[in-house]
Amino acid sequence: MVKIGILGGTGPAGSGLAARLCAGGQKVYVGSRDPLKAETTVRGLVERWGARMAHIESASNADVAETAEIVVLGTTARATVATASPPRRVRSPRPSRRPPPGRWWRRPSITSRPPP
Ligand SMILES: NC(=O)c1ccc[n+]([C@@H]2O[C@H](COP(=O)([O-])OP(=O)(O)OC[C@H]3O[C@@H](n4cnc5c(N)ncnc54)[C@H](OP(=O)(O)O)[C@@H]3O)[C@@H](O)[C@H]2O)c1
């Protein structure tokens, strides 16, 4: 049994493919940006197709992409690139080059130096 994930599998195309692949004996993960929407889609397929949907699950797109061996994009064409791209990291601010304030890093003033 191959694990097949469908990102954005909540539309007519993705859910139809999911149902056919699952009925054909594959393990299918229906993904969505909203895991609750994926769950609702899967529940609908199980209610409609019964025991033939024995190996279908729902999850977020990110979790589906992690779990599946084969990933299919079921989104609209415009959304494919963004959906297939890794999530953008939030950049942390650059650490300051200035040392933290405190006595230890202050240069001694000329007047506090001992005479040569
Ligand atoms: N429907 C058909 O009969 C049919 C036939 C042949 C080919 N196709 C092709 O198959 C593809 C999907 O068709 P469809 O009718 O199933 O499309 P759809 O219902 O309009 O969209 C499918 C899924 O794409 C996700 N999506 C939409 N906008 C998105 C965005 N901006 N970012 C990320 N995800 C987004 C949504 O999933 P979530 O909201 O759950 O994330 C949505 O449920 C299209 O390219 C279409 O041309 C469709």
The ligand as an SDF file (V2000), in Angstrom:
LIG
                    3D

 48 52  0  0  0  0  0  0  0  0999 V2000
  -13.0580   20.1360  -10.6800 N   0  0  0  0  0  0  0  0  0  0  0  0
  -12.8840   19.5060  -11.8540 C   0  0  0  0  0  0  0  0  0  0  0  0
  -13.7800   18.8700  -12.4130 O   0  0  0  0  0  0  0  0  0  0  0  0
  -11.5360   19.4920  -12.5260 C   0  0  0  0  0  0  0  0  0  0  0  0
  -11.3550   18.7380  -13.6650 C   0  0  0  0  0  0  0  0  0  0  0  0
  -10.1040   18.6960  -14.2780 C   0  0  0  0  0  0  0  0  0  0  0  0
   -9.0610   19.4360  -13.7390 C   0  0  0  0  0  0  0  0  0  0  0  0
   -9.2580   20.1810  -12.6380 N   0  0  0  0  0  0  0  0  0  0  0  0
   -8.1140   20.9220  -12.0950 C   0  0  0  0  0  0  0  0  0  0  0  0
   -7.8100   20.4260  -10.8050 O   0  0  0  0  0  0  0  0  0  0  0  0
   -7.3950   21.4840   -9.9750 C   0  0  0  0  0  0  0  0  0  0  0  0
   -8.2800   21.5720   -8.7340 C   0  0  0  0  0  0  0  0  0  0  0  0
   -9.6140   21.7280   -9.1530 O   0  0  0  0  0  0  0  0  0  0  0  0
  -10.8190   21.9130   -8.1050 P   0  0  0  0  0  0  0  0  0  0  0  0
  -12.0570   22.1590   -8.8720 O   0  0  0  0  0  0  0  0  0  0  0  0
  -10.8230   20.7820   -7.1170 O   0  0  0  0  0  0  0  0  0  0  0  0
  -10.3440   23.2770   -7.4110 O   0  0  0  0  0  0  0  0  0  0  0  0
  -10.9370   24.1030   -6.1650 P   0  0  0  0  0  0  0  0  0  0  0  0
  -12.0730   23.3800   -5.5540 O   0  0  0  0  0  0  0  0  0  0  0  0
  -11.1780   25.5050   -6.6170 O   0  0  0  0  0  0  0  0  0  0  0  0
   -9.6640   24.1380   -5.1910 O   0  0  0  0  0  0  0  0  0  0  0  0
   -9.1260   22.9600   -4.6670 C   0  0  0  0  0  0  0  0  0  0  0  0
   -8.4750   23.2860   -3.3430 C   0  0  0  0  0  0  0  0  0  0  0  0
   -7.3880   24.1710   -3.5250 O   0  0  0  0  0  0  0  0  0  0  0  0
   -7.1200   24.7750   -2.3150 C   0  0  0  0  0  0  0  0  0  0  0  0
   -6.8300   26.1810   -2.5490 N   0  0  0  0  0  0  0  0  0  0  0  0
   -7.5760   27.1050   -3.1730 C   0  0  0  0  0  0  0  0  0  0  0  0
   -6.9500   28.2880   -3.1840 N   0  0  0  0  0  0  0  0  0  0  0  0
   -5.7810   28.1140   -2.5340 C   0  0  0  0  0  0  0  0  0  0  0  0
   -4.6980   28.9830   -2.1870 C   0  0  0  0  0  0  0  0  0  0  0  0
   -4.6930   30.2610   -2.5470 N   0  0  0  0  0  0  0  0  0  0  0  0
   -3.6440   28.4590   -1.5060 N   0  0  0  0  0  0  0  0  0  0  0  0
   -3.6370   27.1420   -1.1430 C   0  0  0  0  0  0  0  0  0  0  0  0
   -4.6370   26.2920   -1.4390 N   0  0  0  0  0  0  0  0  0  0  0  0
   -5.6940   26.7620   -2.1300 C   0  0  0  0  0  0  0  0  0  0  0  0
   -8.3810   24.6750   -1.4520 C   0  0  0  0  0  0  0  0  0  0  0  0
   -8.0540   23.7660   -0.4080 O   0  0  0  0  0  0  0  0  0  0  0  0
   -8.0920   24.1790    1.1470 P   0  0  0  0  0  0  0  0  0  0  0  0
   -8.9680   25.3970    1.2710 O   0  0  0  0  0  0  0  0  0  0  0  0
   -8.6830   22.9890    1.7960 O   0  0  0  0  0  0  0  0  0  0  0  0
   -6.6810   24.4140    1.5510 O   0  0  0  0  0  0  0  0  0  0  0  0
   -9.3840   24.0480   -2.3850 C   0  0  0  0  0  0  0  0  0  0  0  0
  -10.2900   23.1880   -1.7500 O   0  0  0  0  0  0  0  0  0  0  0  0
   -7.4620   22.7660  -10.8160 C   0  0  0  0  0  0  0  0  0  0  0  0
   -6.1940   23.0620  -11.3310 O   0  0  0  0  0  0  0  0  0  0  0  0
   -8.4320   22.4030  -11.9180 C   0  0  0  0  0  0  0  0  0  0  0  0
   -8.1720   23.1250  -13.0890 O   0  0  0  0  0  0  0  0  0  0  0  0
  -10.4630   20.2130  -12.0100 C   0  0  0  0  0  0  0  0  0  0  0  0
  1  2  1  0
  2  3  2  0
  2  4  1  0
  4  5  1  0
  4 48  2  0
  5  6  2  0
  6  7  1  0
  7  8  2  0
  8  9  1  0
  8 48  1  0
  9 10  1  0
  9 46  1  0
 10 11  1  0
 11 12  1  0
 11 44  1  0
 12 13  1  0
 13 14  1  0
 14 15  2  0
 14 16  1  0
 14 17  1  0
 17 18  1  0
 18 19  2  0
 18 20  1  0
 18 21  1  0
 21 22  1  0
 22 23  1  0
 23 24  1  0
 23 42  1  0
 24 25  1  0
 25 26  1  0
 25 36  1  0
 26 27  1  0
 26 35  1  0
 27 28  2  0
 28 29  1  0
 29 30  1  0
 29 35  2  0
 30 31  1  0
 30 32  2  0
 32 33  1  0
 33 34  2  0
 34 35  1  0
 36 37  1  0
 36 42  1  0
 37 38  1  0
 38 39  2  0
 38 40  1  0
 38 41  1  0
 42 43  1  0
 44 45  1  0
 44 46  1  0
 46 47  1  0
M  CHG  2   8   1  16  -1
M  END
$$$$
